[in-house]
Amino acid sequence: MSTSNFGTPIIDSFATARKLAPVIMNNVVQELQLKHGVGITEKFSQDVYTDEIRIIRQVALTQDARTLGESIDGKHFSTQTIEQPVSAHYGMRIRHIYNTPIDIPQSMMDMIPLDMLNNTSRLLHQAISKNVNASTLAEMLATELNYEYNSGTPLGDRSVEVTLGTTDILDAIFDMSEILDDGDSANGQDTFDAFTRSLQLRPSVVTELKKSSGAVFDISNWKAQDMLQVGALDPVHRPNNKVDGYQGEINGTQVFKTTGAIWTLAEKYLGLTAADLDDVYGLMSASEGTGRALAFTNSVVTGQSPLGQGVRLYPLYRWGHDNWFKSCVLLLKTDFVSLGTGSLSVIATGSRA
């Protein structure tokens, strides 16, 4: 058992003082980035006390318009086959779970005169935010990377490739938006809402975007001077790094700086190894195409530890998500090489070998 050394600290053979800092050093972890109406939808998750949420979409009508008086089907009554409502089916399984109890012994709280309970609760909240951020990103990445691998062709219709330092990142973002503007008509989405999209970028890409000559900051423009002062991507919205990484809006799309820690955890959710996603620079998502459900009601219960005097936290966070449409576009390094085996799936790290 490790114990303190009463002989330290010492300077020039004479003992010096040691004090415990009166506060605990806080970790900085990004809050949830994608929320309802921003890159994802949660409108189908009103009741999360279930294993799976079933979602029904009524398929669009297939009959053709006609012109009266023409020789082909030009009479008042149509000769086309009568239609009935037809549905397509989707779903979300709410199976990711975070519920291992956490014990805080009374003796620990006695010997360390700090707010261990509240700080442990804060760490729990941060862990959940980080996991939900990473698993949601992994869900969308799995859809697109599997498509890219199985198609055997470059992701030209669902990705944009760039060379950092050479390619104009702002132009690339407009190209990504254009892909989503065309929707997924095969699944009833002629287009996607331009103002409920999100763009998650690696910090290096956000920096490149801000550094690009004339792309964001025109130094001779007074509005750009204000943007430069706070590091914003537009003159209206103030950015943050510490909360959720929000940077502002481009072309109606909310832009987030997604830290390397989230990308690394997403790799683990996908069963990839560290740095496998390094050549994936970002992801733009339309909210209509990715659903998420958070079962966070009564998420933490506090009770007496059964091991002795102390507090036991009983967390219960459960969540799930799925991607239904061609609603995501990847920002990739030029000459990106396919990842995985074409069957990437999202499994929480504690359930992987």
N, C-alpha and C positions, 0 to 999 in steps of 0.2 A: 504494500500500500504506500502510495506517495504521500509524504508529509513535508511541511515547510522546513527550511533550513534556517534556524535561528541565528546562524552566523552571517547571514547576508540580509540586506546589502551592507557592504563595508567599503570604506575608502581610507586608504593609507593606514590600515590596521585598526581603524576605529569604526564601530557600528554606526550606521546612519538610520534615519527614520523610514518607516514604510507605512503607507496609508492606503486603504481601499477607496477607490474613486466612488463618490456618492451616487453616481448614476451608472447604468449599464450602457455600453456602447451599442447603438442600434444598427442592425443590418439595413441596407437599402435594397429593397426588392420592388420591382415594378408591379403596380396594381393591375387589375384586369384591363386589358387593352380593348378587346372587341366586346361590345355590348349590344343589346337589342337595337337593331336598326343601324348598326355600325359594323359592317362586314359579316354579320350573322343575324339570324332571327331567333327569338325566344318565344314567339307568339303561340307556338304549339305546345308550350310546356306549362300550362296553367295548373295541371294536376300531375305532380311528379312522384306520387306514392304508387309507383308501378315499376315493372321491369322494362317495359317497352311502350313507347308512344307510337300509335299508328296514325299515319297522316294520309288523307285521301285528296287527290287533285282530280277535278273533273276535266277530262280530256276535251280539247277544243273540237268544235263541230267540223265535219269534213266535207259537207255538201258544197257544191260550186254555185256561184251566182249565175243567173241565166239572162238572156236577152229575149224579150217577147217579140214574136213575129219571125224569128229565125227558124230554119228548117230543122235544126237540132234542138229538141227540148224547148221550143219557143212558144208553147201554149200556156194558158193561164195556170193550169195545174201542172206541177212538176212531175216528171217521170223518174226522178232520182229515188234511190232507196231511202225509205223513211228512217230517220235517225232516232236513237234513244241515248240517254246519258250513259257515258262510259267513264270509268275511273282508272287512274293509275295510283299505285300504292307505294308509300315510303314509310320510314320509321326511324326511331332513335332508341337505342338501348342505353339505359342509365346505369352503367355497370362499373364505371371508375369510382373507386371508394377510398376514403382516407379516414380510418377509424381506430388506429392503434392508441390505446390509453396512454396518458402521460402522467407520471407520478412526480410530485414535488414534496419531498419529506419535510416534516416540520423542523427537524434538526438543521436541515439545509437553510431554511428560512430564518432560523434563530441565529445561525453562525454568519450568515451573509445578510447584513441589514439593508437589503435592496428589495424592490418590489418584484420578486420572482414570479408571482402569479400573473400579474398584468403583462410582464415582459414575455412570459411563456405564451400567453394568449396572443400577443402580437406576433411572435414567431410562427404560431400556428396559422394565423391569418395570412402571413406572408407565404408560407409553404403552399397553402391552397391557391392563392393568386398565381404563384409561379407554375404550379402544376396545371391549372386550368388554362393559363396562357399557352403553355407548351403543348398540351394535348390537343387543344383546338387548332393550333398551327399545324401540328402533326397530322390531324385529320384531313385538312385541306391539301397538305403536301402529299399525303399518301395517294389521294385521288389523282393528282396531276402527275406525280412521278410514275405511278403504275401505268397511266395512259401513255406517257412518253416511252416507257420501256416496252410495252406491248405493241405499240403502233409501229415500232421499228423505224420511225422517221422522226426528224427534228420536230420539236413542239412549236412549229411555226404558227399554228392557229391558237395556241394557248400559252405562249411564252414569248418573251422578248429577250434577246441576247445583247449584252453590252460589254465593252472593255473599259474598265475604270481608268480614268485619266485621258481617255480618247473619245468615247461616246458621250454625247450630250444626254445626261440623265433625264432632264426635263422632257426632251423629245421622246425618250423611251417611255416615260410615264404616260404621255399622251397616246402612244402606240398601245400601251396596255389598256387604257380606257376605251380605245376604239374597239378592241376585241370584245370587251364586255358590252359595248353599245350594240353589237350585233346579236346579243342574247344567246339563247339556246332554243331555237324554234322547234327542234325535234321533240322537245319536252315542254312545249307551250309557252316558252319565254321568248317573245320576239325581241325584247331588249331587257336590260336591267336598270333599275332606278339609279340615276347618276349621282344622287345625293345621299345614298345609304351605303356607299362603298368604303372600304378601308384599304390602306396600303401600309404594310409592315416592311420596314427596311432595316438592314443592318446599319450600325452606327457609321461604318466606313462609307456607305452609300449616301447617307444623309449628309455627311461632310462633303463628299464629292458633289452632291447636288448644290450645296450652298457655295462651294468654291468655283463652280463652273462659271466662266466669264459671261456675265449678262443673263445667266439662267434665272437666278432669283434676285440677286442684289445688283442693282444698277446704282453705283455709288453716287452718281450725280443727281439721283432722285431722292427727295426728302423723305418720302415714305420708305424707300429702301434703307435709308439711314436709320429710321426707327426700327425696322425689321432687323437690321444688323446689330443694333444695340441689344436686343433680347434674343436674337438667334431664331426668329420666326420665319416660316416659309410664306407667310402672307401678312399683310399689314393690319389685319383685324384680330387674329387669334394669338394669344400668348402661349408659348410652348412650355413644356416641362419635361424634365428627365426623371425626376424622383417619383412622381405619381404614376403615370401610365405611359410616359414617353411621347405624349402628343406633341406634334411639331407645327400644326397648322393645317391648312387645306390647299390642295392643288387640283384645279379642274373639278371642284365640288367633292373631292375625295379626301377624307381625313387621313393624315399621314402620321404614323407612329414610328419612333425609333425603338426597335426591338433588340434588346441586348443579347450579347453572345450567350449568356447563361440560359436564356429561353431557347435559343436555337440548339444548344447542346442538350438540353433536357428533351427537346422534340426529337433529336436523334435517338435518344434512349427509348422514347415511346415507340419509335418506328423500328427498333431493333438494329439500328445502324451503329457504327463505331464513331468515335469522336472525330470531328473534322469532315465527315462524309458530306455534310451539307454546306461546306464552305463556299462552294461555287453557286449556291442558291443565294442570291443577294436580297430577294424580297418577294412578296406575294400580295397581289391585289385581289380582293374578294368582294363580290356582290352579296348583299345581305340575304337576298331571296334564296340563295342556293345552299347555304349551310345553316342547319338548325342546331341549337344547343339547349339542353335542359339542366338546370341546377337544382338539386334537391338539398337545399341548405337550411330548411326550417328546423329549429331546435338543434342547431349544428354542434353546440358544445354544452354538455351537462357537467356540472361540478359536484363531486361527492367526496366522501372520506375514502382514503386509500385503504384497501383491505390488508395491506402489508404492515400497517402500523400507523402512528400519528402522522398525518400529512394530507395533502389534497391530491385527488386524482381527477384529471380532466378526461372526459369521455367525448372525443370528437366524433362526429358523424356527418361527413360531407360526401355526397354522391352526385355524380354528374355524367353526362353523355352528350354525344354530338354525332352528326352525320352530314355528309356532303351529297346533294341530290342532283345538281345540274352542272353544266359546264360553266361554272360561275367564278372560277379562280384563274388568275393569270400569273405565271412565274416570271420573275426577273432573274435571268441566268447569266453566268459568265460565258463569253463567247467560246464556242466549241465545247459546250457542256457535255459531259459523258454520263450516260444513263446510270441510275442508282438502283440497287436492290435487285430483286428477281422478278419484278412485275406483280408481286403479290404482297406489297407492304401493308401492314395492318397496325392499328393503334392499340397497344397493350401497355398498361401501366408498368412502371419499372419494377415494382415489387412483385410482379407476376411473371417476369421474364427470367430465364435461366441465368 
